[in-house]
């Protein structure tokens, strides 16, 4: 859902878009009647060919007889007379009515931003004639089918290769299909799969349906910096593919493709020089209630189905049902948008050598890039948004869908240091940058230890600790689960988890283990405005966290030797964490339950306020509770009622006397002892305080506790006089080491009591 996921999802569609764009341009670009080239070069080819008489086995098109025709080429010229498309073959092998069986067929397409060359060992072509012109109607290329795309000028198109066993084009449906294997290779990507169907709507001038039935794997490269940064909504505009360095030649044998290797190497060839050209743009279709489109192009969705796994060096993402990328705006094709391009002089294309292409020099792959691998059980589909007719057409196409396994990949559970995300369904909207996941879902990531990394004496502040060497800071695993959904808003840079949310953090210490659990109906996470902010500590990329809805619970448990030593449970209406302020806050009315029952009784005498003593404590009725990380300080406030504290100390395995206390405001400064325990350093209670145990009672306006001095002092004022065991006193001082109570009477003298 974050910037990493957004970058990956855009990359997924870009790879699928490349294959779609090139097939559309090459075979379905509103193929008009093709004039046979009457240039001198073409006449030379005819003159060199072997033409027999029109009988028996001699091929015949209309009233024209062809026998053993070699090196034949059909060319199409645009309105400016420039060659923009051509079809040819090395040898005509056989004719059956209007169907020609040929050897070494090829089809070349020339666009302003790229050239596309399609070759095969064999093929069949059905021709139609009208007004003395011939049009290839249906065609099938078989055996070593290669689609080679070469960028032109400063185009963002990347040099790419597609390898197929066969491919068939049916003009009636404007359909491209194969049941065989597919291999797509470019400098930054590789796709291995089987079964392809593509339907193009010539009237609306748009892709109607594209499907790869079974996706073995899709691999592509992105720079590590892109993986850690987020694109702006403007960055999400779809192009054919990011520019890349032309790759070196791969093995065109699909069966021998190495699915375990990294990004493949593509074949580079020297191509005949052909001028760019443009054609007049068609009028855009009118948007219907069911289809989203606009004058400049069409919005599409791309769906990867069933057990979708996205594997990167630092993340693993898994969706049980599908990963859907929607809101993809696909501009009108280059041939439609390039009417302003100045036509250049066209030159006829002469196939080199065997009539095809010659390899060029390889180039090295880009550096400092990381591989992303995508697999799924039910292939990928691209359709116009809001269109259901295309999907229905696929169900009737006869292409076989593999049954989903429903198994979660084994390597998913072994990703100890990687961020993992699982959901039933993941949706990403390219146009807005928003994303959503349908639950149940789980997110696991590592972040700097918010509650640790400080020295034993507690002398430094967390700000100093965050400024220290990050390499030495510990990281802890964090797990977030939600039952209903999670939504990411690009505008607010915010993630909202919904439905029985549970956030878990686990801290490991040499002597014990601490587990933190935060439960709520809703969990909202605000990310930094600058997503490149790799915050040096303390909750990593989280700017603000809010848990709300119902009763919010925060539980901490300390375990040693498989035994629970104790824990703390906080109940409130809302819980917040703010990274900038380094502040945890709870909004009540709320309660805190402290379980120290598993702590062993100390051998030495400890002050009565010490957290080392075993027992239970319940703090209720606070309206706000705040913990300042930098100052290591707690502040509790109550407005409607006083904060109520009930303590149940344990001595010699038995509950001792019940201790009761109340206050309107409490501040406690904490420190860390040499044995890595938290202890109260000072405590101040105000707003009217009361205290009662089995032996004594006192009340006053303010109380102060000093751990180092083991002293408690109580004062009174006009609104809240000081009382000790029912007697009015000026003040009280308690020595926790000796148990002596010094109560200052309002008359000369003092009352001293041995507790």
C-alpha positions, -999 to 999 in steps of 0.1 A, spaced: 0 0 0 29 23 6 53 39 -20 71 6 -26 39 -12 -35 27 17 -58 60 16 -77 58 -22 -81 22 -22 -94 29 5 -120 58 -17 -132 35 -47 -135 12 -29 -159 40 -14 -179 53 -49 -188 19 -60 -199 13 -28 -218 44 -33 -239 32 -66 -253 -3 -52 -260 9 -20 -277 32 -38 -301 7 -64 -312 -20 -38 -317 3 -16 -338 15 -45 -359 -16 -65 -367 -46 -44 -358 -39 -9 -369 -70 -7 -390 -53 -26 -418 -66 -11 -451 -62 -25 -486 -26 -30 -494 -13 -19 -528 14 -41 -544 45 -20 -546 51 -9 -582 85 6 -575 116 -4 -594 128 -25 -565 96 -44 -563 95 -49 -601 130 -63 -599 118 -88 -573 90 -98 -596 114 -101 -625 137 -123 -605 110 -146 -593 99 -179 -610 65 -174 -626 50 -204 -643 18 -208 -663 -16 -205 -645 -25 -242 -641 -24 -271 -617 -3 -263 -587 3 -227 -596 -11 -202 -570 -37 -177 -582 -49 -145 -566 -79 -131 -585 -70 -132 -621 -33 -132 -614 -14 -165 -614 17 -170 -592 40 -199 -594 69 -204 -569 70 -167 -561 100 -156 -541 109 -125 -521 75 -109 -524 65 -78 -505 33 -59 -500 35 -23 -488 11 2 -473 16 39 -477 -1 66 -457 -18 96 -472 16 113 -476 30 84 -496 52 72 -468 56 35 -461 42 28 -426 36 -10 -429 46 -39 -450 41 -76 -453 62 -101 -472 76 -136 -474 106 -154 -489 88 -182 -508 52 -190 -517 49 -228 -511 13 -236 -518 -21 -221 -525 -56 -233 -515 -81 -209 -529 -73 -176 -513 -51 -190 -486 -14 -188 -492 11 -210 -475 44 -192 -473 80 -196 -460 98 -170 -439 69 -145 -436 75 -111 -420 56 -80 -411 72 -46 -404 55 -16 -388 71 18 -387 59 44 -362 74 77 -351 86 63 -318 95 27 -327 98 1 -354 83 -34 -350 96 -65 -370 76 -98 -369 92 -129 -384 85 -166 -385 97 -197 -403 63 -204 -419 28 -189 -422 -5 -189 -439 -23 -158 -451 -58 -154 -465 -62 -125 -489 -93 -105 -499 -95 -85 -531 -115 -53 -536 -113 -29 -565 -81 -45 -577 -64 -43 -543 -54 -71 -520 -59 -71 -482 -44 -97 -459 -75 -109 -440 -66 -138 -416 -30 -148 -409 -11 -174 -389 26 -173 -382 42 -206 -370 76 -219 -359 100 -195 -343 78 -165 -343 98 -134 -332 85 -99 -325 113 -74 -323 107 -38 -313 134 -11 -318 130 24 -304 134 55 -325 150 88 -316 143 99 -280 114 75 -277 107 60 -242 99 27 -259 124 0 -249 140 -25 -273 121 -57 -267 116 -92 -281 85 -116 -280 90 -153 -288 61 -175 -297 55 -209 -312 26 -196 -332 2 -167 -334 -31 -164 -353 -50 -132 -363 -87 -134 -371 -98 -102 -388 -135 -107 -382 -130 -104 -344 -98 -84 -347 -85 -112 -325 -49 -123 -318 -46 -157 -301 -22 -185 -293 -24 -215 -270 13 -219 -270 41 -206 -249 51 -169 -247 84 -153 -239 88 -116 -236 123 -102 -231 136 -66 -227 165 -49 -210 144 -45 -178 118 -72 -181 110 -108 -189 76 -126 -191 71 -163 -194 37 -177 -199 13 -197 -221 -19 -188 -239 -27 -154 -252 -58 -136 -265 -61 -100 -277 -92 -84 -291 -90 -49 -307 -120 -27 -314 -113 -9 -347 -144 12 -346 -136 26 -312 -98 25 -319 -91 8 -286 -79 -24 -270 -110 -44 -260 -95 -74 -243 -60 -88 -235 -53 -119 -216 -23 -142 -208 -40 -174 -197 -12 -187 -176 16 -165 -162 46 -186 -153 65 -156 -141 69 -119 -149 103 -104 -140 113 -67 -144 139 -44 -130 135 -11 -112 162 10 -95 165 5 -58 159 42 -53 126 39 -72 116 10 -50 120 32 -19 104 63 -33 68 71 -43 57 84 -76 34 114 -78 0 110 -95 15 127 -125 42 100 -126 16 73 -130 7 82 -167 12 51 -187 38 50 -215 50 20 -234 79 14 -210 107 34 -195 137 39 -217 164 14 -215 197 4 -230 193 -21 -259 199 -56 -245 221 -84 -258 208 -114 -277 189 -141 -258 182 -177 -268 150 -176 -288 141 -212 -279 111 -209 -255 113 -244 -242 149 -238 -229 140 -206 -211 154 -205 -177 126 -195 -153 150 -192 -124 173 -167 -139 171 -130 -136 159 -106 -163 166 -121 -197 188 -107 -225 172 -96 -257 185 -99 -293 196 -67 -310 197 -64 -348 206 -39 -374 174 -28 -391 166 -13 -425 162 25 -423 126 36 -427 111 70 -423 87 78 -395 51 87 -404 18 99 -389 -18 93 -397 -49 113 -391 -64 107 -357 -99 92 -354 -127 109 -336 -128 96 -300 -157 73 -289 -186 87 -269 -184 75 -233 -213 53 -223 -227 47 -188 -208 15 -186 -174 25 -201 -151 52 -189 -132 70 -216 -123 105 -228 -112 122 -260 -75 116 -255 -77 79 -248 -92 52 -226 -90 41 -190 -81 4 -184 -77 -21 -156 -51 -48 -154 -58 -78 -132 -35 -106 -120 -56 -135 -107 -54 -163 -81 -25 -167 -57 -6 -136 -69 29 -133 -55 51 -102 -59 86 -110 -48 113 -83 -44 145 -83 -24 129 -64 4 92 -72 1 68 -101 -4 32 -93 -14 6 -120 -18 -31 -118 -28 -54 -148 -26 -78 -137 -53 -63 -109 -74 -42 -78 -78 -61 -52 -98 -45 -21 -113 -72 3 -125 -75 39 -137 -48 33 -162 -51 61 -188 -40 48 -222 -36 76 -247 -46 73 -283 -21 53 -303 9 71 -317 -4 68 -352 -35 87 -341 -16 113 -321 13 119 -344 -5 140 -371 17 169 -362 49 150 -369 66 161 -401 68 132 -425 103 123 -437 112 107 -470 104 70 -470 128 44 -484 118 10 -494 129 -18 -471 152 -45 -483 154 -76 -462 191 -84 -455 206 -118 -460 177 -142 -456 152 -113 -458 150 -108 -421 173 -91 -396 210 -91 -386 222 -92 -350 240 -62 -336 264 -57 -307 251 -64 -272 249 -38 -245 252 -43 -208 223 -44 -184 216 -13 -163 233 -12 -129 221 -7 -94 187 -22 -101 167 -48 -83 146 -77 -97 109 -80 -91 93 -114 -98 55 -118 -102 37 -152 -104 0 -161 -103 -21 -192 -111 -47 -176 -134 -28 -152 -156 -34 -115 -163 -62 -96 -180 -64 -61 -194 -98 -46 -202 -114 -11 -206 -128 1 -172 -165 -6 -170 -166 -31 -199 -179 -66 -192 -185 -77 -228 -148 -85 -233 -146 -107 -203 -177 -126 -214 -161 -130 -248 -131 -146 -232 -151 -172 -214 -164 -183 -248 -130 -183 -265 -120 -218 -256 -87 -209 -240 -81 -230 -209 -78 -216 -175 -55 -234 -150 -71 -243 -117 -58 -222 -88 -38 -241 -62 -49 -220 -32 -15 -226 -15 5 -198 0 41 -199 -12 66 -215 12 92 -188 9 66 -164 22 69 -178 57 108 -178 55 110 -140 48 126 -132 82 139 -97 73 116 -87 45 83 -68 46 54 -91 38 18 -82 30 -10 -106 24 -46 -99 15 -75 -115 -3 -76 -88 -29 -54 -57 -37 -67 -28 -58 -46 1 -70 -59 32 -89 -32 47 -111 -51 79 -118 -54 88 -81 -25 69 -65 -50 53 -41 -50 17 -31 -72 -7 -12 -69 -43 1 -97 -66 11 -92 -86 42 -84 -106 60 -50 -91 56 -16 -91 73 13 -67 72 47 -76 88 76 -51 87 106 -42 108 111 -9 125 135 7 150 128 -3 186 106 25 200 108 12 235 145 3 236 179 14 224 185 35 255 214 32 280 208 15 313 212 46 334 186 65 313 208 96 312 203 104 275 172 115 257 155 96 229 164 124 206 201 117 213 195 80 208 177 87 174 207 108 164 231 80 172 245 56 148 215 39 132 234 8 125 236 0 162 199 5 168 179 -26 172 150 -34 150 118 -52 160 92 -70 139 57 -54 137 26 -73 126 -7 -56 117 -38 -77 108 -72 -64 98 -103 -85 91 -122 -62 67 -100 -39 46 -72 -15 44 -72 17 23 -44 41 12 -52 77 3 -25 93 -19 -39 128 -12 -36 125 26 -7 100 25 -27 79 49 -34 42 54 -66 31 72 -70 -5 85 -105 -15 93 -122 -43 112 -108 -61 143 -73 -46 138 -44 -60 159 -9 -45 159 18 -67 175 54 -58 183 79 -82 198 111 -72 216 139 -96 225 162 -90 254 189 -113 267 170 -119 299 133 -116 288 109 -111 260 84 -83 257 53 -84 235 31 -54 227 -4 -57 213 -26 -28 201 -63 -38 193 -90 -16 179 -117 -14 152 -98 11 132 -61 18 128 -50 49 109 -13 54 98 -1 88 85 31 85 64 56 113 60 49 139 33 83 131 19 82 93 14 120 93 10 122 101 46 139 70 60 134 83 96 164 73 115 145 56 142 115 51 163 86 39 141 104 43 108 81 57 81 51 64 105 44 100 110 13 95 131 -7 65 143 -42 65 156 -62 35 170 -99 42 175 -133 26 174 -149 7 203 -126 -1 232 -90 4 223 -66 -19 241 -29 -18 245 -13 -48 262 23 -54 271 35 -87 284 70 -96 298 81 -132 296 112 -150 309 119 -187 308 84 -193 293 68 -177 324 48 -145 324 65 -120 348 39 -93 343 23 -69 320 3 -37 315 -31 -34 299 -44 0 288 -81 5 279 -93 38 263 -114 53 235 -84 64 214 -47 58 212 -22 81 193 14 81 185 31 112 170 66 108 157 75 145 155 65 151 192 77 117 202 44 113 221 21 84 229 -13 95 242 -46 78 253 -80 95 253 -104 82 280 -123 77 300 -98 49 304 -81 25 327 -46 9 332 -41 -25 348 -5 -32 359 3 -69 366 36 -72 385 25 -105 401 52 -126 384 81 -104 395 102 -122 422 102 -106 456 133 -86 461 158 -97 487 165 -62 499 140 -37 512 125 -15 485 105 16 488 67 13 488 63 31 455 89 8 437 79 -11 406 102 -39 418 76 -51 443 52 -79 431 15 -70 430 -13 -55 410 -24 -20 404 -55 -6 387 -56 31 375 -91 43 364 -111 74 354 -83 93 335 -94 115 306 -60 118 290 -28 98 295 4 109 278 39 94 275 67 117 263 94 95 248 121 122 249 115 131 285 105 95 296 76 110 314 39 100 320 12 126 325 -24 116 335 -53 140 338 -89 137 349 -116 164 344 -149 149 354 -136 126 381 -105 120 400 -80 94 389 -86 63 411 -56 40 419 -61 6 436 -30 -14 446 -27 -50 457 8 -57 468 20 -93 472 42 -103 501 54 -139 507 31 -151 480 0 -136 496 -19 -104 488 -12 -78 514 -33 -48 524 -54 -30 498 -40 4 489 -63 32 476 -54 66 462 -70 94 441 -57 125 423 -68 150 397 -34 151 379 -4 128 380 31 133 365 57 105 367 93 106 355 108 72 347 143 59 346 160 27 335 179 7 361 212 -11 355 193 -44 351 172 -28 323 141 -24 344 119 7 344 116 25 377 98 56 389 123 85 394 99 111 407 61 113 409 39 144 414 2 142 421 -20 173 423 -56 185 420 -65 170 453 -51 137 465 -61 110 489 -43 79 502 -55 49 523 -39 16 533 -45 -7 562 -27 15 587 -29 51 576 -50 77 557 -40 110 544 -53 137 521 -40 169 507 -36 192 477 -3 179 463 20 148 467 56 144 456 77 112 456 115 111 451 129 76 444 165 85 451 157 99 485 129 74 493 108 103 505 71 111 500 58 146 508 22 158 510 10 195 512 -24 211 516 -39 244 506 -70 264 513 -91 244 489 -77 210 499 -63 210 535 -38 183 545 -51 156 568 -33 126 584 -55 99 600 -83 125 604 -61 151 620 -55 185 603 -18 190 596 3 215 577 22 188 558 33 152 558 67 136 551 72 99 549 106 81 550 101 50 529 133 34 541 125 36 578 87 38 576 86 69 598 59 95 592 65 132 601 32 151 602 36 189 609 8 200 632 -7 235 628 4 242 665 39 241 678 54 206 677 52 177 652 36 143 652 60 115 645 46 80 638 65 48 633 48 28 606 
